[in-house]
Amino acid sequence: MLKGNKVDLAIVERGELHVLRDWFNDADFVGEFEPFQQQTLSEMEKSYDGKSEHNEFFVQKKDGTRIGVIAYFKVGDQYPMYAIGYMLVPGERRKGYGSEAVLMIVDYLFLHKNIVRIQAETPPANIASQRVLEKAGFKKEGIIRKSFFSRGVWRDTAMFSILREEW
């Protein structure tokens, strides 16, 4: 477990995937900026086959209440870098929990992985998520046009990154 001031990050175990399934299948949790995809528990379990290089953590308050998820995953095979993604339950957003979780995962990755870069994408309209990344030292690189399909529309994302020397 990674321990912070406001939140802790606890690895999501295979037997706890039902919590993520319930969150990710809830339009309110996913919010207006992310793709809304219905997944079964068995579909989620396939990603926990031990072959992919990613990890998901519950973001939890000090009393153990789970308030969100943050994940990292390897991007490409040629260069040593990871991408991160995160979501909090609606009632716990804008309280600093996401910012601390991102800072914690950035520290963890740069301290324990031989990587040069961490990146994250967020829709350009998601100003709150962009602020979270900027607080953690990420820099906006640009817009990736029509990078994902969600709710009947092709959408852009803003690419952010932090390099080891900027950390």
C-alpha positions in Angstrom: 0.0 0.0 0.0 1.2 3.5 -0.8 0.5 5.9 2.0 -0.2 9.6 1.5 -1.4 12.5 3.7 -5.1 12.4 2.6 -5.4 9.1 0.8 -3.7 5.8 0.4 -3.4 3.7 -2.7 -4.2 0.0 -2.3 -3.6 -2.5 -5.2 -6.9 -3.8 -6.7 -7.0 -7.6 -6.2 -8.7 -9.9 -8.7 -11.4 -10.6 -6.1 -12.2 -6.9 -5.8 -12.9 -6.3 -9.5 -16.6 -6.3 -8.9 -16.2 -2.8 -7.3 -14.5 -1.5 -10.5 -17.2 -3.2 -12.6 -19.9 -1.4 -10.7 -18.1 1.9 -10.9 -17.2 1.7 -14.6 -20.8 0.6 -15.5 -22.2 3.6 -13.8 -22.7 6.7 -16.0 -22.5 9.1 -13.0 -19.1 7.6 -12.0 -17.7 7.7 -15.5 -18.9 11.2 -16.0 -19.4 13.2 -19.1 -15.7 13.1 -20.3 -15.0 9.4 -20.5 -16.3 6.6 -22.7 -19.2 4.8 -21.2 -18.6 1.1 -21.8 -20.5 -1.7 -20.2 -18.2 -4.6 -19.1 -18.9 -7.8 -17.4 -16.9 -9.1 -14.5 -15.4 -11.9 -16.7 -14.3 -9.4 -19.3 -12.5 -7.4 -16.6 -10.9 -10.5 -15.3 -9.3 -11.2 -18.6 -7.1 -8.1 -18.2 -5.8 -9.7 -15.0 -4.1 -12.5 -16.7 -0.7 -11.5 -15.4 0.6 -10.9 -19.0 0.1 -7.2 -19.3 2.2 -4.6 -17.5 -0.3 -2.5 -15.7 -1.6 -2.0 -12.2 -4.7 -0.5 -10.7 -5.0 1.0 -7.2 -8.0 1.9 -5.2 -7.8 5.5 -4.0 -9.0 5.4 -0.4 -9.5 7.8 2.4 -7.5 7.2 5.6 -10.6 5.4 7.1 -10.4 2.8 4.2 -13.4 4.2 2.3 -12.8 3.6 -1.4 -13.3 6.8 -3.4 -11.8 6.0 -6.8 -9.2 4.3 -8.9 -5.8 5.2 -10.4 -3.9 3.0 -12.8 -0.7 2.9 -14.8 0.1 0.9 -17.9 3.1 0.5 -20.2 2.8 2.4 -23.5 4.5 0.8 -26.5 7.4 -1.6 -26.5 10.1 0.6 -27.9 10.6 3.3 -25.2 10.4 3.0 -21.4 7.3 5.0 -20.5 3.9 4.6 -18.8 0.5 6.2 -19.0 -1.8 6.9 -16.1 -5.5 7.2 -15.7 -7.7 8.0 -12.7 -11.3 8.6 -11.7 -13.0 9.5 -8.4 -16.6 9.0 -7.3 -18.5 12.2 -8.0 -19.0 13.3 -4.4 -15.2 13.1 -3.7 -14.0 15.2 -6.6 -12.4 18.7 -6.2 -11.2 17.9 -2.7 -7.5 17.3 -3.5 -7.7 13.5 -3.4 -7.0 13.1 -7.1 -4.1 15.5 -7.1 -2.5 13.6 -4.2 -3.1 10.2 -5.9 -1.5 11.4 -9.1 1.6 12.8 -7.2 1.9 9.5 -5.4 1.7 7.3 -8.5 4.2 9.6 -10.3 6.7 9.3 -7.4 6.1 5.5 -7.3 6.8 5.1 -11.0 9.9 7.2 -11.2 11.3 5.7 -8.0 10.7 2.1 -8.9 10.6 1.8 -12.7 13.4 2.7 -15.1 11.3 5.0 -17.2 11.9 8.5 -18.7 8.3 9.6 -19.2 4.8 9.3 -17.8 1.8 10.5 -19.9 -1.9 11.1 -19.5 -4.7 12.1 -21.8 -7.8 14.1 -20.9 -10.5 15.7 -22.9 -9.8 19.4 -23.5 -13.0 20.3 -21.7 -12.0 18.5 -18.6 -10.3 21.4 -16.9 -10.4 19.8 -13.4 -8.4 16.8 -14.7 -5.9 19.1 -16.4 -5.4 21.0 -13.2 -4.7 17.7 -11.4 -2.0 16.9 -13.9 -0.5 20.4 -13.8 -0.2 20.2 -10.0 1.8 17.0 -10.4 4.2 18.7 -12.8 2.8 17.5 -16.1 3.1 19.7 -19.1 0.5 20.0 -21.9 2.0 18.7 -25.2 -0.9 19.3 -27.5 -4.2 18.0 -28.8 -4.7 14.5 -30.3 -7.6 15.0 -32.7 -10.4 12.5 -32.8 -8.6 10.0 -30.6 -11.6 8.1 -29.2 -15.2 7.5 -29.9 -17.7 8.2 -27.1 -21.4 8.7 -26.9 -21.8 8.9 -30.7 -19.0 11.4 -31.3 -15.3 11.2 -32.1 -13.5 13.2 -29.4 -10.2 15.0 -29.0 -7.8 14.5 -26.0 -5.2 16.7 -24.6 -1.8 15.0 -24.1 0.1 15.7 -20.9 3.5 14.3 -19.8 6.1 14.6 -17.2 9.7 13.6 -17.9 12.1 12.1 -15.3 14.2 15.3 -15.3 11.2 17.5 -14.7 10.0 15.4 -11.7 
